[in-house]
Amino acid sequence: MKRATWHIAMCCAALYICGCSEPVTQEQLIKDAIRLRIEQWEEEQITLCHERALSKAMKYTDSLLLAQSLTSKLDSLLPIPADPSRPEKPLFREKPDSLVIRPIYDRTE
């Protein structure tokens, strides 16, 4: 146990001595912050560009697939039925008049 705590203490002391040996100026902090922000902005732009390109490619591919399916009509499992034809006209038979009607006006008058 004593050995483990001694190792931890030595590591902490070494890190303290090495880490604090270089002074940091205000300009260096500003430059580091600007560099970090530029890197983040470039990553965002690359991500947005990638998403836009992927979206355009998907739309283009979808339109090609749609155009191909409309011309080949292979996208449906059931065949499209043909248009129905018109029914034949029924034959109307005139019924014979069973009632004799007398003319209202006589032409002889």
N, CA, C and O atoms as CSV, one atom per row, in Angstrom:
chain,resi,resn,atom,element,x,y,z
A,1,MET,N,N,0.835,-1.190,0.000
A,1,MET,CA,C,0.000,0.000,0.000
A,1,MET,C,C,0.877,1.250,0.000
A,1,MET,O,O,0.605,2.217,-0.711
A,2,LYS,N,N,1.934,1.210,0.810
A,2,LYS,CA,C,2.816,2.371,0.872
A,2,LYS,C,C,3.486,2.612,-0.477
A,2,LYS,O,O,3.724,3.752,-0.875
A,3,ARG,N,N,3.780,1.533,-1.161
A,3,ARG,CA,C,4.442,1.638,-2.452
A,3,ARG,C,C,3.517,2.292,-3.482
A,3,ARG,O,O,3.971,3.108,-4.284
A,4,ALA,N,N,2.219,1.942,-3.470
A,4,ALA,CA,C,1.259,2.511,-4.429
A,4,ALA,C,C,1.069,4.001,-4.185
A,4,ALA,O,O,1.002,4.774,-5.141
A,5,THR,N,N,0.980,4.417,-2.940
A,5,THR,CA,C,0.819,5.846,-2.647
A,5,THR,C,C,2.087,6.619,-3.000
A,5,THR,O,O,2.017,7.768,-3.436
A,6,TRP,N,N,3.253,5.983,-2.810
A,6,TRP,CA,C,4.503,6.640,-3.178
A,6,TRP,C,C,4.568,6.857,-4.689
A,6,TRP,O,O,5.013,7.913,-5.139
A,7,HIS,N,N,4.127,5.866,-5.481
A,7,HIS,CA,C,4.110,5.984,-6.939
A,7,HIS,C,C,3.135,7.082,-7.391
A,7,HIS,O,O,3.441,7.860,-8.294
A,8,ILE,N,N,2.002,7.132,-6.775
A,8,ILE,CA,C,1.009,8.158,-7.131
A,8,ILE,C,C,1.549,9.541,-6.804
A,8,ILE,O,O,1.378,10.478,-7.584
A,9,ALA,N,N,2.202,9.673,-5.648
A,9,ALA,CA,C,2.766,10.969,-5.252
A,9,ALA,C,C,3.875,11.394,-6.198
A,9,ALA,O,O,3.963,12.572,-6.546
A,10,MET,N,N,4.717,10.475,-6.621
A,10,MET,CA,C,5.802,10.795,-7.550
A,10,MET,C,C,5.247,11.198,-8.930
A,10,MET,O,O,5.757,12.118,-9.569
A,11,CYS,N,N,4.217,10.508,-9.365
A,11,CYS,CA,C,3.601,10.858,-10.663
A,11,CYS,C,C,2.978,12.245,-10.606
A,11,CYS,O,O,3.114,13.027,-11.547
A,12,CYS,N,N,2.308,12.551,-9.523
A,12,CYS,CA,C,1.697,13.880,-9.375
A,12,CYS,C,C,2.765,14.966,-9.340
A,12,CYS,O,O,2.594,16.026,-9.942
A,13,ALA,N,N,3.875,14.703,-8.631
A,13,ALA,CA,C,4.959,15.684,-8.551
A,13,ALA,C,C,5.595,15.900,-9.919
A,13,ALA,O,O,5.914,17.031,-10.283
A,14,ALA,N,N,5.782,14.814,-10.684
A,14,ALA,CA,C,6.379,14.927,-12.021
A,14,ALA,C,C,5.459,15.703,-12.950
A,14,ALA,O,O,5.923,16.544,-13.720
A,15,LEU,N,N,4.195,15.439,-12.888
A,15,LEU,CA,C,3.241,16.168,-13.726
A,15,LEU,C,C,3.191,17.636,-13.347
A,15,LEU,O,O,3.060,18.495,-14.219
A,16,TYR,N,N,3.293,17.937,-12.062
A,16,TYR,CA,C,3.256,19.322,-11.600
A,16,TYR,C,C,4.481,20.086,-12.089
A,16,TYR,O,O,4.375,21.231,-12.531
A,17,ILE,N,N,5.639,19.445,-12.007
A,17,ILE,CA,C,6.878,20.101,-12.426
A,17,ILE,C,C,6.899,20.306,-13.939
A,17,ILE,O,O,7.282,21.375,-14.415
A,18,CYS,N,N,6.487,19.282,-14.700
A,18,CYS,CA,C,6.509,19.382,-16.173
A,18,CYS,C,C,5.391,20.271,-16.697
A,18,CYS,O,O,5.577,20.985,-17.682
A,19,GLY,N,N,4.265,20.233,-16.066
A,19,GLY,CA,C,3.105,20.969,-16.570
A,19,GLY,C,C,3.194,22.459,-16.334
A,19,GLY,O,O,2.640,23.224,-17.124
A,20,CYS,N,N,3.842,22.898,-15.318
A,20,CYS,CA,C,3.875,24.310,-14.974
A,20,CYS,C,C,5.169,25.000,-15.403
A,20,CYS,O,O,5.419,26.135,-14.997
A,21,SER,N,N,5.983,24.348,-16.204
A,21,SER,CA,C,7.275,24.940,-16.551
A,21,SER,C,C,7.155,26.022,-17.611
A,21,SER,O,O,8.055,26.856,-17.711
A,22,GLU,N,N,6.094,26.055,-18.407
A,22,GLU,CA,C,5.973,27.004,-19.510
A,22,GLU,C,C,4.881,28.031,-19.211
A,22,GLU,O,O,3.733,27.647,-18.986
A,23,PRO,N,N,5.201,29.306,-19.203
A,23,PRO,CA,C,4.165,30.316,-18.949
A,23,PRO,C,C,3.279,30.499,-20.181
A,23,PRO,O,O,3.745,30.380,-21.315
A,24,VAL,N,N,2.022,30.784,-19.951
A,24,VAL,CA,C,1.055,30.963,-21.032
A,24,VAL,C,C,0.688,32.432,-21.099
A,24,VAL,O,O,0.315,33.036,-20.093
A,25,THR,N,N,0.796,33.011,-22.300
A,25,THR,CA,C,0.449,34.425,-22.470
A,25,THR,C,C,-0.984,34.561,-22.938
A,25,THR,O,O,-1.617,33.595,-23.366
A,26,GLN,N,N,-1.481,35.785,-22.845
A,26,GLN,CA,C,-2.847,36.067,-23.273
A,26,GLN,C,C,-2.994,35.866,-24.784
A,26,GLN,O,O,-4.015,35.357,-25.247
A,27,GLU,N,N,-1.988,36.260,-25.542
A,27,GLU,CA,C,-2.036,36.095,-27.001
A,27,GLU,C,C,-2.087,34.624,-27.395
A,27,GLU,O,O,-2.801,34.246,-28.324
A,28,GLN,N,N,-1.334,33.806,-26.690
A,28,GLN,CA,C,-1.333,32.377,-26.999
A,28,GLN,C,C,-2.701,31.766,-26.704
A,28,GLN,O,O,-3.178,30.927,-27.468
A,29,LEU,N,N,-3.333,32.172,-25.615
A,29,LEU,CA,C,-4.683,31.686,-25.307
A,29,LEU,C,C,-5.679,32.110,-26.381
A,29,LEU,O,O,-6.539,31.324,-26.781
A,30,ILE,N,N,-5.562,33.367,-26.854
A,30,ILE,CA,C,-6.469,33.857,-27.898
A,30,ILE,C,C,-6.258,33.079,-29.188
A,30,ILE,O,O,-7.221,32.674,-29.839
A,31,LYS,N,N,-4.979,32.867,-29.561
A,31,LYS,CA,C,-4.683,32.119,-30.788
A,31,LYS,C,C,-5.202,30.691,-30.705
A,31,LYS,O,O,-5.738,30.169,-31.682
A,32,ASP,N,N,-5.050,30.056,-29.550
A,32,ASP,CA,C,-5.557,28.694,-29.370
A,32,ASP,C,C,-7.082,28.650,-29.470
A,32,ASP,O,O,-7.644,27.727,-30.059
A,33,ALA,N,N,-7.743,29.649,-28.894
A,33,ALA,CA,C,-9.207,29.700,-28.955
A,33,ALA,C,C,-9.681,29.924,-30.390
A,33,ALA,O,O,-10.648,29.306,-30.835
A,34,ILE,N,N,-8.992,30.817,-31.114
A,34,ILE,CA,C,-9.359,31.078,-32.509
A,34,ILE,C,C,-9.129,29.830,-33.369
A,34,ILE,O,O,-9.968,29.477,-34.198
A,35,ARG,N,N,-7.989,29.168,-33.163
A,35,ARG,CA,C,-7.693,27.948,-33.918
A,35,ARG,C,C,-8.738,26.868,-33.647
A,35,ARG,O,O,-9.182,26.179,-34.565
A,36,LEU,N,N,-9.127,26.727,-32.377
A,36,LEU,CA,C,-10.140,25.739,-32.013
A,36,LEU,C,C,-11.483,26.068,-32.668
A,36,LEU,O,O,-12.168,25.180,-33.174
A,37,ARG,N,N,-11.854,27.355,-32.654
A,37,ARG,CA,C,-13.130,27.767,-33.250
A,37,ARG,C,C,-13.118,27.562,-34.764
A,37,ARG,O,O,-14.133,27.168,-35.339
A,38,ILE,N,N,-11.982,27.825,-35.417
A,38,ILE,CA,C,-11.880,27.611,-36.865
A,38,ILE,C,C,-12.001,26.126,-37.196
A,38,ILE,O,O,-12.666,25.758,-38.164
A,39,GLU,N,N,-11.368,25.281,-36.405
A,39,GLU,CA,C,-11.475,23.835,-36.620
A,39,GLU,C,C,-12.908,23.358,-36.452
A,39,GLU,O,O,-13.380,22.527,-37.228
A,40,GLN,N,N,-13.607,23.879,-35.441
A,40,GLN,CA,C,-15.007,23.505,-35.233
A,40,GLN,C,C,-15.867,23.973,-36.395
A,40,GLN,O,O,-16.745,23.241,-36.852
A,41,TRP,N,N,-15.620,25.201,-36.883
A,41,TRP,CA,C,-16.393,25.734,-38.005
A,41,TRP,C,C,-16.162,24.905,-39.262
A,41,TRP,O,O,-17.107,24.627,-40.001
A,42,GLU,N,N,-14.911,24.506,-39.516
A,42,GLU,CA,C,-14.613,23.681,-40.687
A,42,GLU,C,C,-15.309,22.326,-40.595
A,42,GLU,O,O,-15.830,21.827,-41.592
A,43,GLU,N,N,-15.321,21.733,-39.413
A,43,GLU,CA,C,-16.022,20.457,-39.227
A,43,GLU,C,C,-17.518,20.612,-39.479
A,43,GLU,O,O,-18.129,19.752,-40.114
A,44,GLU,N,N,-18.115,21.705,-38.987
A,44,GLU,CA,C,-19.544,21.953,-39.218
A,44,GLU,C,C,-19.827,22.125,-40.704
A,44,GLU,O,O,-20.805,21.581,-41.216
A,45,GLN,N,N,-18.973,22.882,-41.405
A,45,GLN,CA,C,-19.171,23.113,-42.833
A,45,GLN,C,C,-19.047,21.813,-43.621
A,45,GLN,O,O,-19.822,21.572,-44.546
A,46,ILE,N,N,-18.088,20.986,-43.266
A,46,ILE,CA,C,-17.923,19.700,-43.948
A,46,ILE,C,C,-19.141,18.815,-43.694
A,46,ILE,O,O,-19.617,18.141,-44.607
A,47,THR,N,N,-19.645,18.812,-42.470
A,47,THR,CA,C,-20.835,18.021,-42.144
A,47,THR,C,C,-22.043,18.517,-42.925
A,47,THR,O,O,-22.784,17.713,-43.490
A,48,LEU,N,N,-22.256,19.846,-42.965
A,48,LEU,CA,C,-23.387,20.403,-43.712
A,48,LEU,C,C,-23.266,20.102,-45.203
A,48,LEU,O,O,-24.254,19.751,-45.848
A,49,CYS,N,N,-22.070,20.235,-45.747
A,49,CYS,CA,C,-21.848,19.948,-47.161
A,49,CYS,C,C,-22.135,18.475,-47.458
A,49,CYS,O,O,-22.746,18.147,-48.475
A,50,HIS,N,N,-21.699,17.612,-46.578
A,50,HIS,CA,C,-21.944,16.182,-46.749
A,50,HIS,C,C,-23.444,15.882,-46.716
A,50,HIS,O,O,-23.939,15.104,-47.532
A,51,GLU,N,N,-24.163,16.494,-45.779
A,51,GLU,CA,C,-25.609,16.274,-45.677
A,51,GLU,C,C,-26.334,16.786,-46.920
A,51,GLU,O,O,-27.237,16.122,-47.430
A,52,ARG,N,N,-25.937,17.981,-47.417
A,52,ARG,CA,C,-26.572,18.514,-48.629
A,52,ARG,C,C,-26.310,17.614,-49.829
A,52,ARG,O,O,-27.218,17.342,-50.615
A,53,ALA,N,N,-25.074,17.154,-49.971
A,53,ALA,CA,C,-24.745,16.277,-51.098
A,53,ALA,C,C,-25.506,14.965,-51.001
A,53,ALA,O,O,-25.981,14.452,-52.015
A,54,LEU,N,N,-25.630,14.418,-49.805
A,54,LEU,CA,C,-26.370,13.178,-49.612
A,54,LEU,C,C,-27.850,13.376,-49.911
A,54,LEU,O,O,-28.478,12.502,-50.508
A,55,SER,N,N,-28.413,14.503,-49.510
A,55,SER,CA,C,-29.819,14.793,-49.784
A,55,SER,C,C,-30.076,14.912,-51.288
A,55,SER,O,O,-31.053,14.364,-51.798
A,56,LYS,N,N,-29.191,15.636,-52.001
A,56,LYS,CA,C,-29.341,15.763,-53.448
A,56,LYS,C,C,-29.214,14.413,-54.139
A,56,LYS,O,O,-29.959,14.118,-55.074
A,57,ALA,N,N,-28.277,13.597,-53.685
A,57,ALA,CA,C,-28.086,12.272,-54.287
A,57,ALA,C,C,-29.308,11.388,-54.055
A,57,ALA,O,O,-29.710,10.633,-54.940
A,58,MET,N,N,-29.902,11.483,-52.852
A,58,MET,CA,C,-31.094,10.680,-52.566
A,58,MET,C,C,-32.264,11.113,-53.440
A,58,MET,O,O,-32.995,10.268,-53.956
A,59,LYS,N,N,-32.453,12.432,-53.614
A,59,LYS,CA,C,-33.540,12.922,-54.474
A,59,LYS,C,C,-33.336,12.476,-55.912
A,59,LYS,O,O,-34.284,12.059,-56.576
A,60,TYR,N,N,-32.097,12.563,-56.398
A,60,TYR,CA,C,-31.790,12.162,-57.771
A,60,TYR,C,C,-32.051,10.668,-57.960
A,60,TYR,O,O,-32.640,10.255,-58.959
A,61,THR,N,N,-31.606,9.861,-56.994
A,61,THR,CA,C,-31.805,8.415,-57.078
A,61,THR,C,C,-33.288,8.077,-57.012
A,61,THR,O,O,-33.760,7.225,-57.764
A,62,ASP,N,N,-34.025,8.731,-56.126
A,62,ASP,CA,C,-35.460,8.475,-56.025
A,62,ASP,C,C,-36.175,8.826,-57.316
A,62,ASP,O,O,-37.060,8.089,-57.753
A,63,SER,N,N,-35.803,9.946,-57.934
A,63,SER,CA,C,-36.471,10.330,-59.175
A,63,SER,C,C,-36.140,9.352,-60.295
A,63,SER,O,O,-36.996,9.055,-61.128
A,64,LEU,N,N,-34.905,8.846,-60.324
A,64,LEU,CA,C,-34.553,7.838,-61.336
A,64,LEU,C,C,-35.356,6.558,-61.122
A,64,LEU,O,O,-35.877,5.982,-62.077
A,65,LEU,N,N,-35.454,6.119,-59.882
A,65,LEU,CA,C,-36.219,4.898,-59.593
A,65,LEU,C,C,-37.695,5.085,-59.920
A,65,LEU,O,O,-38.338,4.176,-60.446
A,66,LEU,N,N,-38.230,6.256,-59.611
A,66,LEU,CA,C,-39.631,6.529,-59.909
A,66,LEU,C,C,-39.875,6.547,-61.410
A,66,LEU,O,O,-40.860,5.980,-61.882
A,67,ALA,N,N,-38.993,7.188,-62.163
A,67,ALA,CA,C,-39.143,7.235,-63.618
A,67,ALA,C,C,-39.049,5.839,-64.216
A,67,ALA,O,O,-39.794,5.504,-65.136
A,68,GLN,N,N,-38.147,5.037,-63.705
A,68,GLN,CA,C,-38.001,3.680,-64.217
A,68,GLN,C,C,-39.228,2.840,-63.884
A,68,GLN,O,O,-39.675,2.048,-64.713
A,69,SER,N,N,-39.772,3.002,-62.691
A,69,SER,CA,C,-40.935,2.206,-62.308
A,69,SER,C,C,-42.179,2.629,-63.079
A,69,SER,O,O,-43.042,1.798,-63.362
A,70,LEU,N,N,-42.281,3.914,-63.422
A,70,LEU,CA,C,-43.445,4.354,-64.197
A,70,LEU,C,C,-43.402,3.826,-65.623
A,70,LEU,O,O,-44.445,3.521,-66.201
A,71,THR,N,N,-42.216,3.714,-66.194
A,71,THR,CA,C,-42.129,3.215,-67.564
A,71,THR,C,C,-42.247,1.707,-67.628
A,71,THR,O,O,-42.803,1.176,-68.589
A,72,SER,N,N,-41.741,1.008,-66.635
A,72,SER,CA,C,-41.770,-0.454,-66.706
A,72,SER,C,C,-42.989,-1.056,-66.023
A,72,SER,O,O,-43.365,-2.187,-66.330
A,73,LYS,N,N,-43.603,-0.340,-65.118
A,73,LYS,CA,C,-44.778,-0.796,-64.367
A,73,LYS,C,C,-44.512,-2.121,-63.658
A,73,LYS,O,O,-45.393,-2.977,-63.579
A,74,LEU,N,N,-43.314,-2.283,-63.154
A,74,LEU,CA,C,-42.961,-3.499,-62.430
A,74,LEU,C,C,-43.090,-3.332,-60.922
A,74,LEU,O,O,-42.794,-4.259,-60.168
A,75,ASP,N,N,-43.522,-2.176,-60.482
A,75,ASP,CA,C,-43.540,-1.932,-59.047
A,75,ASP,C,C,-44.791,-2.473,-58.367
A,75,ASP,O,O,-44.855,-2.472,-57.138
A,76,SER,N,N,-45.787,-2.935,-59.120
A,76,SER,CA,C,-46.980,-3.477,-58.465
A,76,SER,C,C,-47.020,-4.988,-58.674
A,76,SER,O,O,-46.579,-5.499,-59.704
A,77,LEU,N,N,-47.543,-5.670,-57.706
A,77,LEU,CA,C,-47.606,-7.118,-57.785
A,77,LEU,C,C,-48.774,-7.594,-58.633
A,77,LEU,O,O,-48.680,-8.623,-59.303
A,78,LEU,N,N,-49.856,-6.865,-58.608
A,78,LEU,CA,C,-51.033,-7.256,-59.372
A,78,LEU,C,C,-51.082,-6.488,-60.686
A,78,LEU,O,O,-50.794,-5.292,-60.717
A,79,PRO,N,N,-51.442,-7.160,-61.765
A,79,PRO,CA,C,-51.541,-6.428,-63.031
A,79,PRO,C,C,-52.729,-5.467,-63.001
A,79,PRO,O,O,-53.740,-5.715,-62.344
A,80,ILE,N,N,-52.579,-4.393,-63.712
A,80,ILE,CA,C,-53.644,-3.396,-63.765
A,80,ILE,C,C,-54.735,-3.911,-64.703
A,80,ILE,O,O,-54.442,-4.274,-65.842
A,81,PRO,N,N,-55.994,-3.950,-64.242
A,81,PRO,CA,C,-57.055,-4.463,-65.114
A,81,PRO,C,C,-57.293,-3.527,-66.295
A,81,PRO,O,O,-57.053,-2.322,-66.218
A,82,ALA,N,N,-57.772,-4.117,-67.387
A,82,ALA,CA,C,-58.065,-3.326,-68.576
A,82,ALA,C,C,-59.294,-2.460,-68.330
A,82,ALA,O,O,-60.091,-2.733,-67.433
A,83,ASP,N,N,-59.434,-1.421,-69.133
A,83,ASP,CA,C,-60.596,-0.548,-69.005
A,83,ASP,C,C,-61.853,-1.328,-69.380
A,83,ASP,O,O,-61.836,-2.089,-70.348
A,84,PRO,N,N,-62.933,-1.156,-68.637
A,84,PRO,CA,C,-64.159,-1.892,-68.966
A,84,PRO,C,C,-64.766,-1.363,-70.265
A,84,PRO,O,O,-64.692,-0.173,-70.571
A,85,SER,N,N,-65.358,-2.271,-71.006
A,85,SER,CA,C,-66.002,-1.862,-72.257
A,85,SER,C,C,-67.448,-1.459,-71.964
A,85,SER,O,O,-68.006,-1.791,-70.918
A,86,ARG,N,N,-68.020,-0.754,-72.892
A,86,ARG,CA,C,-69.408,-0.328,-72.708
A,86,ARG,C,C,-70.341,-1.519,-72.913
A,86,ARG,O,O,-70.084,-2.376,-73.758
A,87,PRO,N,N,-71.395,-1.567,-72.159
A,87,PRO,CA,C,-72.353,-2.668,-72.370
A,87,PRO,C,C,-73.135,-2.445,-73.671
A,87,PRO,O,O,-73.290,-1.323,-74.153
A,88,GLU,N,N,-73.608,-3.546,-74.202
A,88,GLU,CA,C,-74.396,-3.438,-75.440
A,88,GLU,C,C,-75.734,-2.764,-75.143
A,88,GLU,O,O,-76.299,-2.889,-74.057
A,89,LYS,N,N,-76.207,-2.051,-76.150
A,89,LYS,CA,C,-77.501,-1.396,-75.969
A,89,LYS,C,C,-78.602,-2.451,-76.024
A,89,LYS,O,O,-78.582,-3.336,-76.879
A,90,PRO,N,N,-79.550,-2.351,-75.115
A,90,PRO,CA,C,-80.641,-3.341,-75.147
A,90,PRO,C,C,-81.584,-3.060,-76.326
A,90,PRO,O,O,-81.773,-1.919,-76.748
A,91,LEU,N,N,-82.145,-4.116,-76.818
A,91,LEU,CA,C,-83.119,-3.975,-77.910
A,91,LEU,C,C,-84.474,-3.651,-77.297
A,91,LEU,O,O,-85.033,-4.444,-76.539
A,92,PHE,N,N,-84.988,-2.488,-77.631
A,92,PHE,CA,C,-86.289,-2.096,-77.118
A,92,PHE,C,C,-87.350,-2.524,-78.124
A,92,PHE,O,O,-87.256,-2.234,-79.316
A,93,ARG,N,N,-88.317,-3.189,-77.634
A,93,ARG,CA,C,-89.439,-3.596,-78.495
A,93,ARG,C,C,-90.611,-2.691,-78.189
A,93,ARG,O,O,-90.928,-2.396,-77.037
A,94,GLU,N,N,-91.221,-2.275,-79.238
A,94,GLU,CA,C,-92.411,-1.443,-79.028
A,94,GLU,C,C,-93.584,-2.351,-78.724
A,94,GLU,O,O,-93.837,-3.345,-79.404
A,95,LYS,N,N,-94.277,-1.971,-77.688
A,95,LYS,CA,C,-95.445,-2.760,-77.316
A,95,LYS,C,C,-96.612,-2.324,-78.208
A,95,LYS,O,O,-96.771,-1.137,-78.493
A,96,PRO,N,N,-97.372,-3.226,-78.616
A,96,PRO,CA,C,-98.540,-2.854,-79.440
A,96,PRO,C,C,-99.564,-2.102,-78.592
A,96,PRO,O,O,-99.776,-2.409,-77.419
A,97,ASP,N,N,-100.178,-1.130,-79.210
A,97,ASP,CA,C,-101.191,-0.359,-78.491
A,97,ASP,C,C,-102.451,-1.204,-78.351
A,97,ASP,O,O,-103.011,-1.685,-79.336
A,98,SER,N,N,-102.864,-1.365,-77.155
A,98,SER,CA,C,-104.082,-2.123,-76.904
A,98,SER,C,C,-105.272,-1.174,-76.746
A,98,SER,O,O,-106.419,-1.618,-76.682
A,99,LEU,N,N,-105.009,0.071,-76.686
A,99,LEU,CA,C,-106.065,1.054,-76.497
A,99,LEU,C,C,-106.174,1.899,-77.754
A,99,LEU,O,O,-105.183,2.451,-78.231
A,100,VAL,N,N,-107.353,1.994,-78.272
A,100,VAL,CA,C,-107.584,2.794,-79.469
A,100,VAL,C,C,-108.053,4.168,-79.013
A,100,VAL,O,O,-109.004,4.294,-78.241
A,101,ILE,N,N,-107.369,5.190,-79.504
A,101,ILE,CA,C,-107.689,6.551,-79.102
A,101,ILE,C,C,-108.363,7.243,-80.270
A,101,ILE,O,O,-107.907,7.181,-81.412
A,102,ARG,N,N,-109.453,7.895,-79.951
A,102,ARG,CA,C,-110.210,8.637,-80.957
A,102,ARG,C,C,-109.591,10.017,-81.092
A,102,ARG,O,O,-109.300,10.633,-80.067
A,103,PRO,N,N,-109.376,10.532,-82.274
A,103,PRO,CA,C,-108.789,11.863,-82.429
A,103,PRO,C,C,-109.661,12.936,-81.823
A,103,PRO,O,O,-110.885,12.806,-81.838
A,104,ILE,N,N,-109.084,13.975,-81.297
A,104,ILE,CA,C,-109.823,15.053,-80.661
A,104,ILE,C,C,-110.467,15.922,-81.730
A,104,ILE,O,O,-111.646,16.258,-81.621
A,105,TYR,N,N,-109.745,16.276,-82.718
A,105,TYR,CA,C,-110.274,17.117,-83.787
A,105,TYR,C,C,-110.449,16.261,-85.024
A,105,TYR,O,O,-109.588,15.472,-85.413
A,106,ASP,N,N,-111.518,16.447,-85.572
A,106,ASP,CA,C,-111.806,15.697,-86.790
A,106,ASP,C,C,-111.339,16.562,-87.958
A,106,ASP,O,O,-111.669,17.747,-88.009
A,107,ARG,N,N,-110.625,16.033,-88.839
A,107,ARG,CA,C,-110.049,16.800,-89.947
A,107,ARG,C,C,-111.099,17.075,-91.041
A,107,ARG,O,O,-110.894,17.941,-91.891
A,108,THR,N,N,-112.098,16.416,-91.019
A,108,THR,CA,C,-113.105,16.597,-92.052
A,108,THR,C,C,-113.932,17.869,-91.831
A,108,THR,O,O,-114.595,18.325,-92.763
A,109,GLU,N,N,-113.914,18.409,-90.726
A,109,GLU,CA,C,-114.749,19.572,-90.452
A,109,GLU,C,C,-114.242,20.801,-91.034
A,109,GLU,O,O,-114.855,21.857,-90.877
